[in-house]
Amino acid sequence: MIEPTVIPQRRLPRFGFHKHIEKINGRLAMVGFIGLVILERNLGHGLLIW
């Protein structure tokens, strides 16, 4: 009788530079940038005042 071939399942990595982590990082950066633009518009000046 022939035993079935076991195909290993690939687990997602927990750390490092990977496509799914980079997508999340880029999306959060975009949300933060838009948030800062809206904040500066509402304040009438930049976030850092020299």
Summary of the structure (lengths in Angstrom):
residues: 50
radius of gyration: 22.5
end to end distance: 79.3
largest distance: 79.3
contacts: 62
relative contact order: 0.08
helix: 50%
strand: 0%
